[in-house]
Amino acid sequence: MFKDQIGKQSNKVKNVVERGAVKKFAEAIGDLHPIYFDEETGGNSRYKANIAPPTFPRTFDYGVIEGLNLPNKGLIHGEQTFHYERPLSVGEEIFCSSKVKKYFEKKGNFGQMGFLVLESLGEDLAGNIIFSSTSTVVISEAVRKVLVK
């Protein structure tokens, strides 16, 4: 169903690690470590700046993968992993993109399920990778039947 999408990727999209968004995100996940929002703590840290929580890249825009038409509802967020070369600094610009890594299907208790694996990257202005993320989108049999029609 999505095998023809493997290898397709989005264009890079500029995102900003905005101070207010980092604070709201930290509050939302219940991690109020001052390294995220207190300027004095950030300045005195080994990073010399405030940093974003590890899962903050979930809030970024990764662009559109042309031809990858997933429904707005009925999908299941499977596992997601992040790998960092360094933390994200508050105020910096990040260029983000996504790529379809693989697609496979498995028979489960709820019928035939599809598994779409996406890789996302965040790069600095010089093109150096800051983080990568791999996420799995689970497509239920009910959603698959709608997509096939």
Salt bridges, closest charged atoms under 4 A:
GLU85 OE2 - HIS83 NE2 3.08
GLU92 OE1 - ARG86 NH2 2.84
GLU93 OE2 - LYS14 NZ 3.55
GLU105 OE2 - ARG144 NH2 2.90
GLU123 OE1 - LYS12 NZ 2.71
